[in-house]
Amino acid sequence: MDIMDTIKEQIEGNAIILYMKGSPNMPQCGFSARTVEAVMACGQRFAYVDVLSHPEIRANLPVYANWPTFPQLWVKGELVGGCDIVCEMHENGELEPLLKSAAAG
């Protein structure tokens, strides 16, 4: 399968997916740590992909998303954004209802 097809399948197959450096329990950069903390605080299950363990995804997702950096939070097939956007949405109360709605179907 082409890597772009793999990325598309991951994004379409998971209501909430976070592309990050490391894992939720062991983030490998500060931006990923802050983002996963905000997402986890919302209490919804989510998928994640460690881009450090998947260099082909790390190289191609920025092209697919037209977004150059990690982490990237995707909800219902749409790119929400990276660390600053996700943390700001969490702080102003926008993130939790978005994730609850996505997780509910």
N, C-alpha and C positions, 0 to 999 in steps of 0.2 A: 504494500500500500504506500502511496506517495505520502510524504511527511505532511503536506498541506491537507490531505484527506484525513490523516490521523488527527491533526489539530482540530479540523472542522468537526470530526466525529466526537472528540472529547468535549468541545464546547457545546455542541448540540445535545449530547447525551447526558450532560450534567446541568441541573438547574443552577447550581452555584459551583464555580470552579475557580481556584486560585493558582495561578502560575507564579511560583516563588523560588527563591534560593534556599534550599534546605527543606525541612518538613515543619509542620505546625509545632511539633514538640522540640525541634532543634533547628530554628531558622539560622541561616548562614550569613545574613546581613541585617543591619539595623532596619532598613526599609521593609524587608520581609517580616521582621519581628513585629514592627509596629502595625503593619497591615493585618497580619494573622491575629494579633491581639484584638484589634477592632472587630474583625469578622467573628472570632470565637466569642466575644462578649455579647454578640447578638443571639447566641444559643441555637443556631441552626446547623445541621450537618452540611458539610461541603466537601467536594473533591479537591485534590490538589495535585500539582505536578511539580516535582523538583527539577528545575531547569538545569541545575548543575549535574544531575545524573542523566540528563537527556540533552546532550549538546546539539542534536539536530533540531529539537524543538526550540532550544535557546536561540539558535541561529535563525530559524524561520518564523517564529511567532511574531517578532516585531514587523516583519514584512506582511504577514497575514493580517495583523491587527492595525497596521499603520501607527504603531505606538512603540517607541524605541527602547523603553526601559522595563525592568521588572521591579517589583511584582506587578501582575495584572489580574484584576478581579473581573470575572465575567459572570453575568447573571442573566439567565434565560436567553443565552445566545448573544447578548450585547456586552460590549466592553464598558465597564463602569469607570475604570481608571486605575491609577497606581496609588502609591502610599499616601501622598498628600490629599488626593481626592477622597479616598476611602476613609482616612482618619477624620477629615473635615465633615464628611457625611455622618460618621459615627458621632462626632461631637455635637452636631446640630440635630441629631435625632432622625435623620433620613435613612440611614443604613438599615437599622433593625426592621422597619416595616417593609422595606424593599426585599430583604432576605426572607422574612416571614412569608410574604406573598409568593415568592419564588419557590420556597420549600413546600408550600401548601399545594402547589400545582398550578 
